[in-house]
Amino acid sequence: QVQLVESGGGLVQAGGSLRLSCVASGMISNSNTMGWYRQAPGKQRELVASIRTDGYTNLADSVKGRFTISRDNAKNTVYLQMNSLKPEDTAVYYCNAHHPVSILLGNYWGQGTQVTVSS
C-alpha cells in the first residue's frame, strides 16, 4: 500500500511564496516519477511539475520561472517551491507518483492540499 501525504498548503498574498512537501511511504520505488498536479474549481486537473529519478524535470509553461520541483530520494520526498504566486495559482494541489514506464504499472495520488492566493 503506497501512501502520499502532502503538506505546506495555505493562504498567501499575491507575490508570496509557499513550499509544498510530499512524503511517500509503503511499497514505493525510488524509480517512480513524482510530481504535482492541481485542480481549480470547475477546471480539469492539470500537471504542474514532475521530476524523474535522474533529476529531469518538466514544468507547465504557466509556472516556469516561478516554481521549482525537487526530490530527496533518501527521504522519498518531493518538494514544490512556489514563488511569485498569482491568484490563478489557487487550486488544490495533488502529489503524484507513478511508474516511469507506464502508469498501468503503478499510479498513486495524495489527498491534496489547498493553496489559496489572494489578490
N, C-alpha and C positions, 0 to 999 in steps of 0.2 A: 504494500500500500504506500503510494507516494503522497506526500503532503507538501503543499507550498503555502507558506504563511507570509503575507505582506505586512509591512509596517511603514510608517513615515508620512502617510497622507495627512491632510488637514486643510485649513483655511489660510490663504495668504493673499496679500495685495498684489496687484499687477506690478511686474518688475522684480518681484521677490523670488526666493529660491526654496526648493524642497528637495529632500533626498529620500527616495523610496528604497526599501530593502526587501528582499525576498529570500527566505531560508527554505531550502528543500530538505526533506527528511524521508526516510523509508528507502525502498529499493530504487534509488535514483542513481543513475550513472553520470560520472563527470563528463562523459562524451555527449550528453544531451545539449542541444542548443537551448539557450534560455533567453527569455525576452519579456517585454512588456507590451500589453495591448491596452486600449482604452475604449470606453463606450460612453458617449454623452447621451442625454435623454433624447429619444426619438431618432437616434442615429445607430448605424451598424458599428459593431466592434471593429477597431482598426489597429494595425500594427504601429507601435510607436518606435520600438527599437529591439534588436535582437543581437546576440553575441554567441559565437561558436566557441568551442573549447580552445581552438587555436588563437582566439582573440579577435577574429574577423567580426566586424560589426556592420549592422545595417540599420540606418535610421530613416524615418519618414522625412520627406522633404520639409514638412511643416515644423519640424523640431531641430533640423540640422543647424549647428552653430549655437544652439541653446541647451540642448540635452546631451548628456553623456552616459553611456551604458558601460558597466564594468562587471567583472565577476571575480570571486575568490573561490577557486576550485577546492581548496583545502577546507573551506567552510561551507561548501555547497550553497553559496550565497551570490545573488546578483543584485546590483545596485542601479538605480536610475537617478542621476543628478540632474535636476531641472532648474535652470537659471532663466532669468528674464521671462518669467511666466506671464502668460496673457489670459484674459478671460476665456478665450476659446480653448484653452487647455483644460478647462473644467470638465471633469469626467470621473467615472470610476475606472481606476487603473488595475489591471489584472496581470499577475505574474503567470508566465507560461514556461513549461519545459517540455521539449519533445525530442524524440529520437532523431539523430542527424540525417538518417537516410529516408525515413518515412514516418509521418505521424501515425500511420496504422500500426507501427511498432511501439508506440508509446506517445501519449499526448496528455499533459496534465495542466490543471488550472488552479490558481489560488482563489480565495473567496472575494478578492477585490478590496481596494482601499480608495476612499473618496478623496479627490483633490478638487478644491474649490478656489478659484482665483477671482477676487473681487476687483472691480474697476475703480 
